[in-house]
Amino acid sequence: MSILKKMPKSITMIKAAKKTPMRKCVGCQEMKTKKELIRIIRTPEGRIVLDDRGKQNGRGAYLCPDPSCLARAKRSKGLERSLKTAIPEDIYHRLEEELKKI
């Protein structure tokens, strides 16, 4: 008889390590934990906003809290591709201002 059969069931169950959600920054293309990144969403109404809680409805894209990543995402149109919409220049300026506050 094996040792595992003699042990209580609670001891034989091995608890799996909890996975941390990883996301890719649309600017620098680096994989980071979800908590390190900022979520930008396109709401069902078509507005583009910064999602500070990470729970709002809408199509989301993740970005590092670094202005250079926003500049790279703008240059490569990575944010536009992720949100599947054209982003006007004034929204990029507003996002830059909001990133400076963080």
N, C-alpha and C positions, 0 to 999 in steps of 0.2 A: 504494500500500500504506500502511495506516495505521501510526502510530508504535507503537500497542499490539501489533500483530502482530509487530513486530521485537523487542520487549522479551521477556526471559525471563518465563515464567509466574509465578515467585515474586514478581517485582516488580509485576506487574499485579494481583495479589491484594491487595485493601485489607482490612486487618484492622478488623473492626467493634469499636466501643467496647463494653466490658463493661457490661452493665446492672446497676444496683444494685437489689435487691428493695425495693419500697416497700410499706408496710402502713398501715392507718388505725387510729388510736387510737379505742377504743370510748367514751372519755370526752370528749375535745375534738374528735373527728372530723377531726383533722389528719393528712395524709399525711406520714409520716416514713420514714427508712430503717429497715430491719428491725433493724439493730444498735442503734438509738436506743431502741427499744421493748422492753418486757418481755412475754413470752408467758405467758399463763395458760391452762391446759388442763383439760379434763374427761377423765379417763382412761377407758378402756373399763370399768373397775370402777365408775365414777361419782364418783370423788374429784376435787376441784378443787384443783390445785396450781400453784405457780409453776414454770415451766420455765426454769431458769437457763441451760441449754445451747441451748435452742430446737430440740431434736431428739427429744423424747419423743413417744411415740404418744399420740394423742388429739385431740379437737376443740379448736382453739386460738383465742384472742382476744388482741389486742395492746393494750397500755396504756402510756402515758407513765409514767416513774418518778416522777411527781408525785402526791402524795396528793390534790390537788384534782381530778385526772383520775379517780381511783378514786371520789371522792365524786360526780362528775358521772355516771359510769357506773352507780353505784348508784341515783342519783336517776332517771335515764332508763331504767333496766333494760337498758342496752345490753349489759352483760356477760352477763346472763341470756339475752338474745336470741341473742347470738353463740354461747354454749355450749349453747343449747337445753335449759336446765334451770333450775329454781328454785334460788337460792343463799341459804342460811340466813345470818342475821346474824352468827353466830360465824365463818363463813368470811370475811366482809368484814373483821372485826376481825383475823383472822389475816393476811389479805393486807395490811392497813394496817401491822401490825407488821413483816412481811417487807419491805415497801417502805421502811420507816424504816431498815432495816439496809443497804440498797443505797446 
